[in-house]
Amino acid sequence: MSSVEWEKHSISSVYSAYNIRQAKEIFDTYSIDIMICDIEMPQGNGLELLSWVVEHYPSTITIFLTCHADFKYARQAVQLGVLEYLLKPVRPSEMEAVIRRAIGKIEKERNLIAASETYRYYYQLWSMHQPLLIERFWLDILDRTIPLDSDAIRKILFSYDIRYAEDMQFVPILISIQRWHKKMILQDEKITIGEMQNVAEKLFVDGDKLGRVIPLKRNAVLVISPSDIADVRNKIQLRKKCQEYVDLCNKDFQCYLSCYIGIPAFIHMLPDILDELIKMDTDNVVWNNKVFYLNEKVKAREPIKLPLMNGWPEMFIQGEREKLHGELESSLKDLAMAEGLDAAAILEFYQDFMQIVYYVLKQKGLLAHQIFTRDELNEKEKLSMRSVTDLREWTKDVVDKVFDFLRASAQAQSLVEKVKLYITEHMTKELSREDIARHFFLSSDYLSRIFKKVTGLPVSEYLAQERLNIAKDLLVNTNMPISEIVSFIGYSSFSHFSKSFKKATNQNPLNFRKMKQLS
């Protein structure tokens, strides 16, 4: 072996062992790529060592050298995976050729391992992103972003490496959260819906790589299940599973919801079926925690006689809050029991009711935006038309807001009238905003805010305006000296009065009197 040029073959370390024990110690200490071994060895033989190496270090390549041409030894060596079985004496060129073969085999195996690791890495990346690609595919299908023809769908499936067969059918199940047992902030809603989605995946998909749970709008998800529910038994089981999900969410996640089960359909048909399921959900304004099939009608549409709402405006104006609440409750109870009740009927009731509210506000000279915020006029209005229960809560809230505002407005109106009377009675005295507020045991800022809300003028501006009106009347209809008029209306400074008067009339008091008397 001393004739082999190891460095020439990029072999950096060569170790020697004279018996099996030493060989095992070397293997346990160093990483051995090639073992060149004689069959005859102290304390055993090379076949025993090879058997041990195959068990403990299977990547090591073995070359046997032996004086035995016995076929039995050769067969055992081949069975144990030896690369070459060489009979002594071996020419250096022959040995180096075998070593090159061993090195080539090692490099090939290492390249295969590296390629396998690379493939595994990218496969793991693909596996991580595959669910997102599938979800993106379904969202594009449902939004009709992808053309709904076979060729376009086939190309997208191929590019995403999604393995859906062309003839595969899916069952869509729309899960719609109708409302929560108690109000939650948006962040808590999102967390709860995420947990509900996880439960839906476990119950309806449960490891099926072809199934998916897709989030839709804020309070809805869509289960897409590649299962056949054509026979009655499977339809019953699916309804039972949906009802189980509804009951669980109602109890554990504190919400009311309903499930709408579609029919088995090809991929390109699912957007239209989803539209029908959404229409069912929109028209379901009565039932909570129910399961419906697409071919079932939530309610058959028939003409609905809405309440006339006679006398409701008068109840608002006369302050009969409890009576109006009772009328609303009775009307909505009758509405909920009406055959054919749907979202359109809810909208009609809502519009009629709000027309009365706006009429009452107009009669009182009030504006709707003073009562309802933008959020209430947008988000809450939409929620009010979700169901009879939501409409009941909305109308009750509106009634209370309107009555509270009317009462506050009446109180403010009464206060303003008292302030005006006080100003008239004390016009001849020096009077400030603070003096008036002190008389009514109010802060000057609060008084000014209420006064301006009712009259459109601050207290101080109204006071100045009233003084000037009295001054004009006295200048025109009496011969009272201007200095006495100034004193009479509570001004302590003639120049201040003259300046204010000219600013309001574009004339000084004397010229104003002369022109009015001449005319």
C-alpha positions as CSV (number, residue, x, y, z in Angstrom):
1,M,0.0,0.0,0.0
2,S,3.0,2.3,0.4
3,S,3.3,2.6,-3.4
4,V,-0.1,4.4,-3.6
5,E,0.2,8.2,-4.0
6,W,-2.7,9.2,-1.7
7,E,-2.3,12.9,-2.1
8,K,-2.7,12.5,-5.8
9,H,-6.3,11.3,-5.1
10,S,-7.0,14.1,-2.6
11,I,-6.9,11.7,0.3
12,S,-5.6,13.7,3.3
13,S,-5.4,11.1,6.0
14,V,-4.5,7.4,6.0
15,Y,-4.9,5.3,9.2
16,S,-3.6,1.8,9.8
17,A,-5.0,-0.9,12.1
18,Y,-3.5,-4.3,12.8
19,N,-6.5,-6.0,14.3
20,I,-10.3,-5.6,14.5
21,R,-10.2,-3.8,17.8
22,Q,-7.8,-1.1,16.5
23,A,-9.9,-0.8,13.4
24,K,-13.1,-0.2,15.4
25,E,-11.3,2.4,17.6
26,I,-10.2,4.3,14.4
27,F,-13.8,4.2,13.1
28,D,-15.1,5.5,16.4
29,T,-12.6,8.3,16.4
30,Y,-12.4,9.5,12.7
31,S,-14.7,9.8,9.7
32,I,-13.6,7.0,7.4
33,D,-14.6,7.2,3.7
34,I,-12.7,4.1,2.3
35,M,-11.6,1.0,4.1
36,I,-9.0,-1.3,2.4
37,C,-9.0,-4.5,4.3
38,D,-7.4,-8.0,4.2
39,I,-9.6,-11.0,4.9
40,E,-6.9,-12.4,7.2
41,M,-6.6,-10.4,10.4
42,P,-5.5,-11.0,14.0
43,Q,-8.4,-11.5,16.4
44,G,-10.9,-12.3,13.6
45,N,-11.2,-11.7,9.9
46,G,-12.0,-9.0,7.5
47,L,-15.5,-10.3,6.8
48,E,-16.4,-9.9,10.5
49,L,-15.0,-6.3,10.5
50,L,-16.9,-5.5,7.2
51,S,-20.1,-6.8,8.8
52,W,-19.6,-4.5,11.8
53,V,-18.7,-1.5,9.5
54,V,-21.9,-2.1,7.4
55,E,-24.0,-2.0,10.5
56,H,-22.4,1.1,12.2
57,Y,-20.9,3.1,9.3
58,P,-22.8,2.1,6.2
59,S,-21.5,5.0,4.1
60,T,-17.9,3.7,4.2
61,I,-16.8,2.0,0.9
62,T,-14.8,-1.2,1.4
63,I,-12.1,-2.7,-0.9
64,F,-11.0,-6.3,0.0
65,L,-7.4,-7.6,-0.5
66,T,-6.9,-11.3,0.0
67,C,-4.9,-14.3,-0.9
68,H,-8.0,-16.5,-1.0
69,A,-9.6,-17.1,-4.3
70,D,-12.3,-19.1,-2.6
71,F,-15.7,-18.3,-4.1
72,K,-17.3,-18.5,-0.6
73,Y,-15.3,-15.5,0.6
74,A,-16.0,-13.5,-2.5
75,R,-19.8,-14.2,-2.3
76,Q,-19.9,-13.1,1.4
77,A,-18.0,-10.0,0.6
78,V,-20.3,-9.1,-2.3
79,Q,-23.4,-9.7,-0.1
80,L,-21.9,-7.3,2.5
81,G,-21.6,-4.6,-0.3
82,V,-17.8,-4.6,-0.9
83,L,-16.8,-2.4,-3.8
84,E,-14.0,-4.7,-5.1
85,Y,-12.5,-8.0,-4.2
86,L,-8.8,-8.0,-5.2
87,L,-6.4,-11.0,-5.1
88,K,-2.9,-10.4,-4.0
89,P,-0.5,-9.4,-5.3
90,V,-2.1,-6.2,-6.6
91,R,-0.4,-3.9,-9.1
92,P,-0.3,-0.2,-7.9
93,S,-2.1,0.9,-11.1
94,E,-4.9,-1.6,-10.4
95,M,-5.2,-0.4,-6.8
96,E,-5.3,3.3,-7.8
97,A,-7.9,2.5,-10.4
98,V,-10.1,0.9,-7.7
99,I,-9.5,3.9,-5.4
100,R,-10.6,6.3,-8.1
101,R,-13.8,4.2,-8.5
102,A,-14.3,4.4,-4.8
103,I,-13.8,8.2,-4.8
104,G,-16.2,8.6,-7.7
105,K,-18.8,6.6,-5.9
106,I,-18.4,8.7,-2.8
107,E,-18.7,12.0,-4.7
108,K,-21.8,10.7,-6.5
109,E,-23.5,9.7,-3.3
110,R,-22.6,13.0,-1.7
111,N,-24.0,14.9,-4.7
112,L,-27.2,12.8,-4.4
113,I,-27.4,13.6,-0.7
114,A,-26.8,17.3,-1.4
115,A,-29.5,17.3,-4.1
116,S,-31.8,15.4,-1.8
117,E,-31.3,18.0,0.9
118,T,-31.9,20.9,-1.6
119,Y,-35.0,19.2,-2.8
120,R,-36.2,18.6,0.8
121,Y,-35.5,22.3,1.6
122,Y,-37.5,23.6,-1.4
123,Y,-40.2,21.0,-0.8
124,Q,-40.6,22.3,2.7
125,L,-40.8,25.9,1.4
126,W,-43.4,24.8,-1.1
127,S,-45.3,22.8,1.5
128,M,-45.4,25.9,3.7
129,H,-46.7,28.2,0.9
130,Q,-49.0,25.6,-0.7
131,P,-52.0,26.4,1.7
132,L,-51.6,30.1,0.8
133,L,-51.6,29.3,-2.9
134,I,-54.7,27.2,-2.6
135,E,-56.4,29.9,-0.6
136,R,-55.4,32.5,-3.2
137,F,-56.7,30.3,-6.0
138,W,-60.1,29.9,-4.3
139,L,-60.4,33.6,-3.6
140,D,-59.6,34.5,-7.2
141,I,-62.2,31.9,-8.4
142,L,-64.9,33.2,-6.0
143,D,-64.1,36.9,-6.9
144,R,-64.1,35.9,-10.6
145,T,-60.6,37.3,-11.0
146,I,-59.8,34.0,-12.9
147,P,-61.8,33.5,-16.0
148,L,-64.3,30.7,-15.2
149,D,-63.4,28.4,-18.2
150,S,-61.7,25.1,-18.1
151,D,-58.5,26.2,-19.9
152,A,-57.8,29.1,-17.6
153,I,-58.6,27.1,-14.4
154,R,-56.3,24.3,-15.7
155,K,-53.4,26.7,-16.3
156,I,-53.7,28.3,-12.8
157,L,-53.9,24.9,-11.1
158,F,-50.8,23.8,-13.0
159,S,-48.8,27.0,-12.2
160,Y,-49.8,26.7,-8.5
161,D,-49.1,22.9,-8.6
162,I,-52.6,22.3,-7.1
163,R,-53.7,18.8,-7.8
164,Y,-57.4,19.1,-8.4
165,A,-58.8,16.7,-11.0
166,E,-60.8,18.4,-13.8
167,D,-63.9,16.3,-13.0
168,M,-63.7,16.9,-9.2
169,Q,-66.7,18.4,-7.5
170,F,-66.8,20.5,-4.4
171,V,-69.5,21.3,-1.8
172,P,-69.5,25.0,-0.6
173,I,-70.7,25.6,2.9
174,L,-71.3,29.3,3.9
175,I,-70.9,30.0,7.6
176,S,-72.3,33.4,8.5
177,I,-71.9,35.0,12.0
178,Q,-75.2,36.9,12.5
179,R,-74.3,38.7,15.7
180,W,-72.4,38.3,19.0
181,H,-74.0,37.7,22.4
182,K,-72.3,40.8,23.6
183,K,-70.4,43.7,21.9
184,M,-66.7,43.1,21.2
185,I,-64.0,45.3,19.9
186,L,-62.8,44.6,16.4
187,Q,-59.5,43.0,17.4
188,D,-61.3,40.5,19.7
189,E,-63.8,39.8,16.9
190,K,-60.9,38.9,14.5
191,I,-59.3,36.6,17.1
192,T,-62.5,34.8,17.8
193,I,-63.3,34.4,14.1
194,G,-59.8,33.0,13.6
195,E,-60.5,30.4,16.4
196,M,-63.9,29.6,14.8
197,Q,-62.1,29.0,11.5
198,N,-59.7,26.6,13.1
199,V,-62.6,24.6,14.5
200,A,-64.2,24.6,11.1
201,E,-61.0,23.3,9.5
202,K,-60.8,20.5,12.1
203,L,-64.4,19.5,11.7
204,F,-65.0,19.8,8.0
205,V,-61.5,19.4,6.5
206,D,-59.6,17.4,9.1
207,G,-56.3,16.8,7.2
208,D,-57.9,16.6,3.7
209,K,-55.4,18.5,1.6
210,L,-58.0,19.1,-1.1
211,G,-60.5,20.8,1.3
212,R,-60.2,24.4,2.5
213,V,-61.8,27.0,4.8
214,I,-61.7,30.4,3.1
215,P,-62.3,33.7,5.0
216,L,-64.7,35.9,3.2
217,K,-66.1,39.2,4.5
218,R,-65.8,40.3,8.1
219,N,-68.2,37.8,9.6
220,A,-68.3,34.9,7.2
221,V,-66.1,32.0,6.1
222,L,-66.6,29.4,3.3
223,V,-65.9,25.7,3.7
224,I,-65.0,24.1,0.4
225,S,-65.2,20.3,0.7
226,P,-64.4,17.8,-2.1
227,S,-67.0,15.4,-0.9
228,D,-70.1,13.9,-2.6
229,I,-73.3,14.5,-0.7
230,A,-75.6,13.3,-3.4
231,D,-77.0,10.4,-1.4
232,V,-79.5,11.0,1.4
233,R,-77.3,9.5,4.1
234,N,-74.4,11.8,3.5
235,K,-76.7,14.8,3.3
236,I,-78.1,14.0,6.7
237,Q,-74.6,13.5,8.1
238,L,-73.4,16.8,6.7
239,R,-76.4,18.7,8.2
240,K,-75.7,17.0,11.5
241,K,-72.0,18.1,11.4
242,C,-73.0,21.7,10.5
243,Q,-75.5,21.8,13.3
244,E,-72.9,20.4,15.7
245,Y,-70.6,23.3,14.6
246,V,-73.3,25.9,15.0
247,D,-74.1,24.7,18.5
248,L,-70.5,24.6,19.5
249,C,-69.8,28.2,18.3
250,N,-73.0,29.4,19.9
251,K,-71.8,28.0,23.3
252,D,-68.1,28.5,23.2
253,F,-67.7,31.6,21.1
254,Q,-70.8,33.4,22.2
255,C,-72.3,34.1,18.8
256,Y,-75.4,33.5,16.7
257,L,-74.7,32.0,13.3
258,S,-76.2,29.9,10.5
259,C,-74.8,27.5,7.9
260,Y,-75.9,27.3,4.3
261,I,-74.9,24.2,2.4
262,G,-74.6,24.3,-1.4
263,I,-74.8,21.5,-3.9
264,P,-71.8,19.5,-5.4
265,A,-70.5,21.5,-8.3
266,F,-67.4,21.9,-10.5
267,I,-64.9,24.7,-9.8
268,H,-66.3,27.1,-12.4
269,M,-69.8,26.8,-10.9
270,L,-68.9,27.7,-7.3
271,P,-69.1,31.5,-7.6
272,D,-72.7,31.4,-8.7
273,I,-73.6,29.0,-6.0
274,L,-71.9,31.2,-3.4
275,D,-73.9,34.1,-4.6
276,E,-77.1,32.1,-4.0
277,L,-75.9,31.1,-0.5
278,I,-75.2,34.8,0.3
279,K,-78.6,35.7,-0.9
280,M,-80.1,33.1,1.4
281,D,-78.1,34.5,4.3
282,T,-79.2,38.1,3.4
283,D,-82.9,37.1,3.3
284,N,-82.6,35.1,6.6
285,V,-83.8,37.9,8.9
286,V,-85.6,35.6,11.4
287,W,-83.7,32.4,12.1
288,N,-80.5,32.0,14.2
289,N,-78.3,29.0,14.8
290,K,-79.9,27.0,11.9
291,V,-78.6,24.9,9.0
292,F,-80.1,25.3,5.5
293,Y,-79.6,23.5,2.2
294,L,-79.5,25.6,-1.0
295,N,-82.6,24.0,-2.4
296,E,-84.5,24.8,0.8
297,K,-86.3,28.1,1.1
298,V,-85.7,30.1,4.3
299,K,-89.1,31.7,3.7
300,A,-91.3,31.9,0.6
301,R,-91.6,35.5,-0.5
302,E,-95.2,36.8,-0.2
303,P,-96.6,40.3,0.0
304,I,-96.0,41.6,3.5
305,K,-98.3,44.1,5.2
306,L,-96.0,46.5,7.0
307,P,-97.4,48.5,10.1
308,L,-98.8,51.9,9.2
309,M,-97.0,53.6,12.1
310,N,-100.0,55.9,12.6
311,G,-99.6,58.1,15.6
312,W,-95.9,57.5,16.0
313,P,-94.8,61.1,15.1
314,E,-97.2,62.4,17.7
315,M,-95.8,60.0,20.3
316,F,-92.3,61.5,19.6
317,I,-93.5,65.1,19.8
318,Q,-95.6,64.5,23.0
319,G,-92.8,62.6,24.8
320,E,-94.7,59.3,25.0
321,R,-91.5,57.2,25.0
322,E,-92.8,54.0,26.7
323,K,-95.9,53.9,24.5
324,L,-93.8,54.2,21.4
325,H,-91.5,51.4,22.6
326,G,-94.5,49.2,23.1
327,E,-95.9,50.0,19.6
328,L,-92.5,49.2,18.1
329,E,-92.2,45.9,20.0
330,S,-95.6,44.8,18.9
331,S,-95.1,45.7,15.3
332,L,-91.7,44.0,15.1
333,K,-93.1,40.9,16.8
334,D,-95.9,40.7,14.1
335,L,-93.3,41.3,11.4
336,A,-91.1,38.5,12.6
337,M,-94.0,36.1,12.3
338,A,-95.0,37.2,8.8
339,E,-94.7,34.6,6.0
340,G,-92.1,35.6,3.4
341,L,-90.2,38.0,5.6
342,D,-86.8,38.8,4.0
343,A,-84.2,41.6,3.8
344,A,-86.3,43.7,1.5
345,A,-89.2,43.8,4.0
346,I,-86.7,44.7,6.8
347,L,-85.4,47.6,4.6
348,E,-88.9,48.9,3.9
349,F,-89.7,48.9,7.6
350,Y,-86.4,50.7,8.4
351,Q,-87.0,53.3,5.7
352,D,-90.6,54.1,6.9
353,F,-89.4,54.4,10.5
354,M,-86.5,56.7,9.7
355,Q,-88.8,58.8,7.6
356,I,-90.9,59.4,10.8
357,V,-87.7,60.3,12.7
358,Y,-86.6,62.8,10.2
359,Y,-90.1,64.4,10.0
360,V,-90.1,64.8,13.8
361,L,-86.6,66.4,13.8
362,K,-87.7,68.8,11.0
363,Q,-90.8,69.8,13.0
364,K,-88.5,70.6,16.0
365,G,-86.0,72.5,13.8
366,L,-83.3,69.9,14.6
367,L,-80.7,68.2,12.3
368,A,-80.1,64.5,12.2
369,H,-76.3,64.8,12.4
370,Q,-76.7,66.5,15.8
371,I,-78.0,63.1,17.1
372,F,-76.4,60.4,15.0
373,T,-72.7,60.0,14.4
374,R,-71.3,59.0,11.0
375,D,-70.6,55.5,12.4
376,E,-74.2,55.1,13.5
377,L,-75.5,56.3,10.1
378,N,-73.3,53.8,8.2
379,E,-72.2,50.7,10.1
380,K,-75.0,50.5,12.6
381,E,-77.7,51.1,9.9
382,K,-76.3,48.1,8.0
383,L,-76.4,45.9,11.1
384,S,-79.9,47.0,11.8
385,M,-81.1,45.4,8.6
386,R,-79.4,42.1,9.3
387,S,-82.3,40.6,11.2
388,V,-85.5,41.5,13.1
389,T,-83.5,41.2,16.4
390,D,-80.9,43.7,15.1
391,L,-83.7,46.0,13.8
392,R,-85.4,45.9,17.2
393,E,-82.2,46.9,19.0
394,W,-81.5,49.7,16.5
395,T,-85.0,51.2,16.6
396,K,-85.0,51.1,20.4
397,D,-81.7,52.9,20.4
398,V,-82.9,55.5,17.9
399,V,-86.1,56.2,19.9
400,D,-84.1,56.7,23.1
401,K,-81.6,59.0,21.4
402,V,-84.3,61.1,19.8
403,F,-86.3,61.4,23.0
404,D,-83.1,62.3,25.0
405,F,-82.2,64.9,22.4
406,L,-85.7,66.4,22.3
407,R,-85.7,66.7,26.0
408,A,-82.3,68.3,26.1
409,S,-83.2,70.6,23.3
410,A,-86.4,71.6,25.1
411,Q,-84.5,72.3,28.3
412,A,-81.9,74.3,26.3
413,Q,-84.7,76.2,24.6
414,S,-86.3,77.0,27.9
415,L,-83.0,78.1,29.4
416,V,-82.4,80.4,26.4
417,E,-85.8,82.0,26.6
418,K,-85.1,82.7,30.3
419,V,-81.7,84.2,29.4
420,K,-83.3,86.4,26.7
421,L,-85.9,87.7,29.2
422,Y,-83.3,88.4,31.8
423,I,-81.2,90.3,29.2
424,T,-84.3,92.4,28.3
425,E,-85.1,93.2,31.9
426,H,-81.6,94.2,32.8
427,M,-80.6,96.0,29.6
428,T,-80.1,99.3,31.3
429,K,-77.4,97.9,33.5
430,E,-73.8,96.9,32.7
431,L,-74.2,93.3,31.8
432,S,-71.6,90.7,30.8
433,R,-71.7,87.0,29.9
434,E,-70.3,86.2,33.3
435,D,-73.1,88.2,35.1
436,I,-75.8,86.3,33.2
437,A,-74.2,82.9,33.8
438,R,-73.8,83.7,37.5
439,H,-77.5,84.5,37.8
440,F,-78.4,81.1,36.4
441,F,-75.8,79.2,38.4
442,L,-74.0,78.1,35.3
443,S,-70.4,78.4,33.9
444,S,-70.1,81.1,31.3
445,D,-68.7,78.6,28.8
446,Y,-71.6,76.2,29.2
447,L,-74.1,79.0,28.9
448,S,-72.5,80.4,25.8
449,R,-72.4,76.9,24.2
450,I,-76.1,76.2,24.9
451,F,-77.1,79.7,23.9
452,K,-75.2,79.5,20.6
453,K,-76.6,76.0,19.9
454,V,-80.2,77.3,20.0
455,T,-79.8,80.9,18.6
456,G,-76.7,80.6,16.5
457,L,-75.2,83.5,18.4
458,P,-72.9,83.8,21.4
459,V,-74.4,85.5,24.5
460,S,-72.2,88.5,24.2
461,E,-73.0,89.0,20.5
462,Y,-76.8,88.6,21.2
463,L,-76.5,91.2,24.1
464,A,-74.7,93.7,21.8
465,Q,-77.3,93.1,19.1
466,E,-80.3,93.7,21.4
467,R,-78.7,96.9,22.8
468,L,-78.2,98.3,19.3
469,N,-81.8,97.4,18.3
470,I,-83.1,99.4,21.3
471,A,-80.7,102.3,20.5
472,K,-82.0,102.4,16.9
473,D,-85.6,102.5,18.1
474,L,-84.9,105.3,20.6
475,L,-82.9,107.3,18.0
476,V,-85.8,107.1,15.5
477,N,-88.8,107.4,17.7
478,T,-87.7,109.7,20.5
479,N,-85.8,112.9,21.0
480,M,-83.8,111.5,23.9
481,P,-80.2,112.8,23.8
482,I,-77.7,110.3,22.4
483,S,-75.7,110.4,25.6
484,E,-78.8,109.4,27.6
485,I,-79.5,106.5,25.2
486,V,-76.0,105.3,25.6
487,S,-76.4,105.2,29.4
488,F,-79.9,103.7,29.1
489,I,-78.8,100.7,27.2
490,G,-75.9,99.9,29.6
491,Y,-72.9,101.4,27.8
492,S,-70.4,103.1,30.1
493,S,-68.4,104.6,27.2
494,F,-69.9,106.8,24.5
495,S,-67.0,106.2,22.2
496,H,-67.4,102.4,22.6
497,F,-71.1,102.7,21.7
498,S,-70.4,105.0,18.8
499,K,-67.8,102.6,17.4
500,S,-70.1,99.5,17.8
501,F,-73.0,101.4,16.2
502,K,-71.1,102.5,13.2
503,K,-69.7,99.0,12.7
504,A,-73.2,97.6,12.6
505,T,-74.9,100.4,10.5
506,N,-72.0,102.1,8.7
507,Q,-73.2,105.4,10.2
508,N,-72.6,107.2,13.5
509,P,-75.7,107.6,15.8
510,L,-76.3,111.3,14.9
511,N,-76.4,110.7,11.1
512,F,-78.5,107.7,11.6
513,R,-81.1,109.7,13.5
514,K,-81.1,112.6,10.9
515,M,-81.5,110.2,7.9
516,K,-84.3,108.3,9.5
517,Q,-86.2,111.5,10.6
518,L,-85.9,112.9,7.1
519,S,-87.2,109.8,5.5
